[in-house]
């Protein structure tokens, strides 16, 4: 009996120990579960656009082994999501709230418009918008008056987050007319019809090139005179400009020429015999049979300049040739001795000295050749020597490069001459020719037809 009693006591102790162990197990497990639960955040908030991670669900380091349902990578939309975390054969539930509290990122620009243009919308001011959610742009209210005004650009996403940006709108009033370029003066000959659009352009600061018109109804293209042409250009909003262009119709430039006029070269025999050779050509033109040598011989001659008692003395070109035409150091002679020489062969030569070049050319226009005094090559010249004419004690001022030619033609820009210096018909600039003709005293002689 005693042995049986001992066995029963042992069994009782073992049962008690088992109960104690089981109890301790559940106590320890409960403590472990509570420790895990204490680490878990029951409710968390995540900003929209950020990923939900296991670290977000735990207040401290997460356990080594866990499972989430659903997968955390699928939790992306705004709203409330319940996530089950299973670890140590225990499941815990965490509430994840994904919120969008970020306002849209908006970049704007200032605008300048013309008041006659369509007013800009809010979208026109926006350079860029960045937001993860859908958004709306609030329409603008713009005052249509010239000047600057501040506008508010409002962008709000579907969760109520709003961004307000300001921008400046400048409304311009276009009152500036176009400009017309290329209206230089036009010079034409009678009968010409120039293209009056070539080189002309109408420009507007806003619209660039714009069309233009012109009115030449006052121009008589067949009658010489000065006229004006009216140009007009209008931009797209009605600003208009008017400009005037001058047009000159000049008489048609006709070249008048005396045909078959003789030409002789003064070289080599008469290096300073231009006056006599010019007369020689005139006489030949009128059919007078004479030689150049004969004329040179008969021409009245006087002393060339010479020094006496430190005073320069010499002849007078108004009454004689100063020096000798055959001498390279000879000087020259004016019209009166040439007229005297001409009268021995043909009467009636007229001294036309003092008349303008235009008056001389009117004679040439009537086919009358005229001998005149200029410089060699019609080049610029000046006084280069002075002496005393002893019979009258008159001071002679000599202009260098004296030359005499016969005018045989002309037009508006040129004078044609029989030139013994070159032995051919030369063409000189009319303006320069007139200058030296005047400088030598407007000396001219001719035979009337």
Secondary structure, 3 states (H helix, E strand, C coil): CHHHHHHHHHHHHHHHHHHHHHHHHHHHHHHHHHHHHHHECCEEEEECCCCCCHHHHECCCCCCCCEEECCHHHCCCCEEEEEEEEECCEEEEEEEEEECCCCCEEEECCEEEECCCCCCCHHHHEEEEECCCCEEECCCCCCCCCEEEEEEEEEEECCCCEEEEEEEEEEECCCCCCEEECCCCEEEECCCCCCCCCCCEEEECCCEEECEEEECCCCCCCCCEEEEEEEEEECCCCCEEEEEEEEEEECCCCCEECCCCCCCCCCCCCCCCHHHHHHHHHHHHCCCCCCHHHHHHHCCEECCCEEECCEEECCCCCCCEECCCCCCCCCCCCHHHHHHHHHCCCCCEEECCCCCHHHHHHHHHCCCCEEEEEEHHHCCCCEEEEEEECCCCEEEEEECCEEEEEEEEECCCEEEEEECCCCEEEEEEHHHHHHHHHHCCCCEEEECC
